[in-house]
Amino acid sequence: MDELTESGYAGLTMDKVATRAGTNKNAIYRRWPNRLTLGIAAYRQLVTAVRPPDTGSLRGDVLEVLRQANRHWSSPLGAILRELFAAAGGASELLAQLQERSSDAVVAPWLTILGRAVARGEAAPEALHPRVATVAIVLLRNEFVVRGVPTAPDDVLVEIVDEVYLPLVRRRDPAKS
């Protein structure tokens, strides 16, 4: 973890890690078959779980989570994550490895936020689906991975929430269907 935070993924080598750990490269390779898996394992140890906010409104909660994620992905640790995305050759492979421990860690806070909104009458109960719940964070991640932005402007976050997420999760009028 220290080597990754000091050198970034680009500077991470099995030799440096082995030297820092006081072992040889073969011992490192027995546990992590390549630099990418080692980098992902180290990154996962660096990231801490964040409790979902409770601002009293769905819009406020979702904006707060997106703003927290934006700050993280714009930080030096987020730069390492962006390097890992690039090295993995695509978000899906990296996300599968990053979420190896538990995909619930990503989905659970979103389902909590959405569950509160359903209880307050701000969202439809059928919106309580993992794919629906996480749409906002996936769209923000897309800004970093696909567009390659170093940070997303706040107006993009507001647009994700107001133009995509809220219309998706709100109650639908059956008369208009």
C-alpha positions in Angstrom: 0.0 0.0 0.0 2.8 2.4 0.8 4.6 1.7 -2.5 1.3 2.3 -4.4 0.6 5.6 -2.6 4.1 6.9 -3.0 4.8 5.8 -6.6 1.3 5.5 -8.0 0.4 2.5 -10.2 2.8 3.7 -12.9 5.7 3.4 -10.5 4.7 0.2 -8.8 7.0 -2.6 -9.5 7.2 -6.1 -8.0 10.9 -5.4 -7.2 10.1 -2.3 -5.2 7.4 -4.1 -3.3 9.6 -7.1 -2.6 12.4 -4.9 -1.3 10.0 -2.9 0.9 8.5 -6.1 2.2 11.9 -7.7 2.9 11.3 -10.7 0.7 12.0 -11.8 -2.9 10.0 -11.2 -6.0 8.9 -14.9 -6.2 7.1 -14.6 -2.9 5.2 -11.6 -4.2 4.3 -13.4 -7.5 3.0 -16.4 -5.5 0.3 -14.3 -4.0 -0.3 -11.8 -6.8 0.3 -13.2 -10.3 0.9 -9.7 -11.9 1.3 -6.1 -11.1 -2.3 -5.2 -11.8 -3.7 -7.7 -9.2 -1.2 -6.4 -6.7 -2.2 -2.8 -7.4 -5.9 -3.7 -7.1 -5.3 -5.6 -3.8 -3.3 -2.6 -2.4 -6.0 -0.1 -3.5 -8.8 -2.1 -1.9 -6.9 -2.0 1.4 -6.6 1.8 1.1 -10.3 2.5 0.5 -12.6 2.8 3.4 -16.3 2.3 3.4 -18.4 5.5 3.6 -21.7 5.6 5.4 -24.6 6.8 3.2 -25.7 10.4 4.1 -29.1 11.1 5.4 -30.0 14.7 4.4 -33.7 14.1 4.5 -34.2 14.0 0.8 -33.4 11.7 -2.0 -31.9 14.5 -4.1 -29.7 15.7 -1.3 -28.5 12.2 -0.4 -27.6 11.3 -4.0 -25.9 14.6 -4.7 -23.8 14.2 -1.5 -22.7 10.7 -2.5 -21.8 11.9 -6.0 -19.9 14.8 -4.5 -18.0 12.5 -2.1 -17.2 10.1 -5.0 -16.1 13.1 -7.2 -13.7 14.3 -4.5 -12.3 10.9 -4.0 -11.8 10.2 -7.7 -10.3 13.6 -8.1 -7.8 13.0 -5.3 -4.3 11.4 -5.4 -5.9 8.1 -4.4 -8.5 8.6 -7.1 -5.6 9.2 -9.6 -4.4 5.7 -8.6 -7.8 4.3 -9.3 -7.9 6.0 -12.7 -4.4 4.4 -13.4 -5.8 1.0 -12.4 -8.8 1.5 -14.7 -6.5 2.3 -17.6 -4.1 -0.6 -16.9 -7.1 -3.0 -16.6 -8.1 -2.1 -20.2 -11.6 -1.4 -19.2 -13.8 -0.7 -16.3 -15.7 -4.0 -16.2 -12.5 -6.1 -15.6 -11.3 -3.8 -12.9 -14.6 -3.4 -11.2 -15.0 -7.2 -11.1 -11.6 -7.4 -9.3 -12.3 -4.4 -7.1 -15.6 -5.8 -6.1 -14.3 -9.3 -5.6 -14.7 -9.0 -1.8 -18.3 -8.0 -2.0 -20.4 -6.3 -4.6 -22.8 -5.5 -1.7 -20.2 -2.9 -0.5 -21.1 -0.8 -3.6 -24.8 -1.5 -3.8 -25.8 -1.5 -0.1 -25.4 2.3 0.5 -27.4 3.1 -2.7 -30.2 0.7 -1.6 -30.2 2.3 1.8 -30.6 5.7 0.3 -33.3 4.6 -2.1 -35.0 2.6 0.7 -35.3 5.7 2.8 -36.7 7.6 -0.2 -39.3 4.9 -0.8 -40.3 5.1 2.9 -40.7 8.9 2.5 -42.7 8.5 -0.7 -40.0 10.0 -2.9 -39.3 6.9 -5.0 -41.2 4.0 -6.3 -40.7 0.7 -4.5 -39.9 -1.0 -7.8 -36.8 1.3 -8.0 -35.2 -0.8 -5.2 -33.1 -2.8 -7.7 -29.3 -2.8 -7.6 -29.0 -1.7 -11.3 -31.4 1.2 -10.8 -30.0 2.2 -7.4 -26.5 2.6 -8.7 -27.2 4.3 -12.0 -26.0 7.7 -10.7 -22.6 6.5 -9.5 -22.1 4.5 -12.8 -22.8 7.7 -14.8 -20.2 9.6 -12.7 -17.7 6.8 -13.1 -18.3 7.0 -16.8 -17.1 10.7 -16.7 -13.8 9.6 -15.3 -13.3 6.3 -17.2 -14.7 7.1 -20.7 -14.3 10.8 -20.9 -11.0 10.9 -18.9 -11.9 13.9 -16.9 -9.7 14.7 -13.8 -12.8 15.9 -12.0 -16.5 16.3 -12.8 -18.0 19.8 -12.6 -20.8 20.1 -10.1 -23.3 20.9 -12.8 -22.6 17.5 -14.3 -23.5 15.9 -10.9 -26.7 18.0 -10.7 -27.6 16.9 -14.3 -27.0 13.2 -13.4 -29.3 13.6 -10.4 -32.0 15.8 -11.9 -32.2 14.7 -15.5 -31.5 10.9 -15.1 -31.7 9.5 -11.6 -34.7 11.2 -10.1 -36.9 10.7 -13.1 -35.8 7.0 -13.2 -36.7 6.3 -9.5 -39.7 8.5 -9.0 -43.2 7.0 -8.8 -44.8 6.7 -12.3 -48.3 7.7 -12.8 -50.1 4.6 -14.2 -52.6 6.8 -16.0 -49.8 8.2 -18.2 -48.3 4.7 -19.0 
